[in-house]
Amino acid sequence: MKLKIIIRTIIVIFSLLISILFLKSSNETHDAECKNCSVILFTVDVLRVENLGIYEYPRNTSPNIDSFFKQGFIFYNAFSTSSHTLPSHVSIFTGNYPSTHKIMPRANMTLPHDQKTIAEIFKVYGYQTQSFHGDDSLDTKGAGFERGFDNVYNQSDNKPKIFDFLKSVKGKFFLSIYTEKLHDPYLSNITYENMFDKDYNGSIIGDYDKFVQLKKENNITDDFTQERLLFWSKVNKSDTKDVKHLIALYDSNIYQIDLFFGELIKYLDDRGFLNDTIIILTSDHGEQFNEHGDFLHTKLYDEIIHVPLLIYVPKTKQTVIKNQVSLVDLSPTILSLVGIVPPQNIDGRSLKFLMGNPNVEDKNQVIYSEFAFQRAIRTPEWKFIKTVNGTVSYEFFDLRNDPKELINLYGKNVNEESLFKQALEGWEVKMNSSYVNVKFLNSTFIGYP
């Protein structure tokens, strides 16, 4: 009898231990922290999330990025605050929406001094800060991109200076690398021009040297607007072969950016930096290739605001996060990962908890995006877009059944419509959000080729 009781007791204890172990594994957290680590923020202009292999793109556009971030945090549903470079980047740097930081397409733009950039905060905590970018838009006077950086380099090829800095740096650092190589006109050297579309024989000129010659023939120097118009004049937007080739050129430039990223990671690895450096790859916004009948990045549809967000933290394993997040959350997240308390008066929030608890459903999955004459509110299930362009119009999408945003349900008696309209317009009032009339914007800004 005593033996039976002992056996039953052992069985009960064993069962309890198994249950505890199961519960522990099912609620396993990932220690997303690296106090006092250095940080590299690698931002690629106009990079679509769906064109990277790590997000299941069939083309081999990004082998180095895919391989490296297999040991990182992969955010599947990250969204930009804007479809334009300038306001989106200021959101990344400040943790605020464009309606808060006020850096929008208008005259006399100045970032308020009470809004601190991530570089300014890192500087206070003893970090060496360096910015490498190749886009004049980030040199816009008053936008605040220079604030907090020891040095700002604006060159078409910053690679030598980046490696020179890493070769000599001692102590912790914050390094911002931004490339616009992916931006239109989609030009490559002859080695890569047709790597993803070898049989193309249309009129698009994607070879850099041939395009330079075409510019000379048309008396065009280094005027971006004129270069852009010349490139797009060779594109037949209604020809599926031309659209396919544009995407192929775009993908070949992703591949070339990936080559540099691979060089950077190897350099960091060879010198032991990966043991104490957080690395983030993201984009300011995506790009359209005839989705919704348009090109470039002029609206707030998902092909434009859905962006990659990949974060490597030393000594962590691959973690997929499917909760919806905003790039307004990036700055506070980076700060919290290195042990710095983010500013309290910002729109974004740290994602550190979600990174440590990837299976927890986030109850705060509401994000906003802004363009000159558009505003959008998005949850994982619904998206509401307001356009003010002479007249006011609305779009409302059921993302569960219409992820490509093709069926506008506005005015179709959907119960949720009024809730989203009220929420967006209430947010506009709260943020004192103002629209920019399209007729005051030039064709280069709007993105019309």
HELIX and SHEET records of a PDB file:
HELIX    1   1 LYS A    2  SER A   26  1                                  25    
HELIX    2   2 VAL A   49  ASN A   51  5                                   3    
HELIX    3   3 GLY A   53  TYR A   55  5                                   3    
HELIX    4   4 PRO A   63  PHE A   68  1                                   6    
HELIX    5   5 PHE A   69  GLN A   71  5                                   3    
HELIX    6   6 THR A   85  THR A   94  1                                  10    
HELIX    7   7 PRO A   98  HIS A  101  1                                   4    
HELIX    8   8 ILE A  118  VAL A  124  1                                   7    
HELIX    9   9 ASP A  136  ASP A  139  5                                   4    
HELIX   10  10 LYS A  159  SER A  168  1                                  10    
HELIX   11  11 TYR A  208  GLU A  217  1                                  10    
HELIX   12  12 PHE A  224  TRP A  232  1                                   9    
HELIX   13  13 THR A  240  ASP A  270  1                                  31    
HELIX   14  14 PHE A  273  ASN A  275  5                                   3    
HELIX   15  15 GLU A  291  GLY A  293  5                                   3    
HELIX   16  16 ASP A  302  ILE A  305  1                                   4    
HELIX   17  17 LEU A  327  ASP A  329  5                                   3    
HELIX   18  18 LEU A  330  LEU A  337  1                                   8    
HELIX   19  19 LYS A  352  GLY A  356  1                                   5    
HELIX   20  20 GLU A  416  MET A  431  1                                  16    
HELIX   21  21 VAL A  438  PHE A  440  5                                   3    
HELIX   22  22 SER A  443  ILE A  446  1                                   4    
SHEET    1   A 8 ASN A 151  ASN A 154  0                                        
SHEET    2   A 8 GLN A 128  HIS A 133  1                                        
SHEET    3   A 8 PHE A 173  THR A 179  1                                        
SHEET    4   A 8 SER A  38  VAL A  44  1                                        
SHEET    5   A 8 THR A 277  THR A 282  1                                        
SHEET    6   A 8 HIS A 306  TYR A 312 -1                                        
SHEET    7   A 8 PHE A  73  PHE A  79 -1                                        
SHEET    8   A 8 THR A 319  ILE A 321  1                                        
SHEET    1   B 8 ASN A 151  ASN A 154  0                                        
SHEET    2   B 8 GLN A 128  HIS A 133  1                                        
SHEET    3   B 8 PHE A 173  THR A 179  1                                        
SHEET    4   B 8 SER A  38  VAL A  44  1                                        
SHEET    5   B 8 THR A 277  THR A 282  1                                        
SHEET    6   B 8 HIS A 306  TYR A 312 -1                                        
SHEET    7   B 8 PHE A  73  PHE A  79 -1                                        
SHEET    8   B 8 VAL A 325  SER A 326  1                                        
SHEET    1   C 2 GLN A 288  PHE A 289  0                                        
SHEET    2   C 2 PHE A 295  LEU A 296 -1                                        
SHEET    1   D 4 ILE A 367  PHE A 371  0                                        
SHEET    2   D 4 GLN A 374  ARG A 378 -1                                        
SHEET    3   D 4 TRP A 382  VAL A 388 -1                                        
SHEET    4   D 4 VAL A 392  ASP A 398 -1                                        
END                                                                             
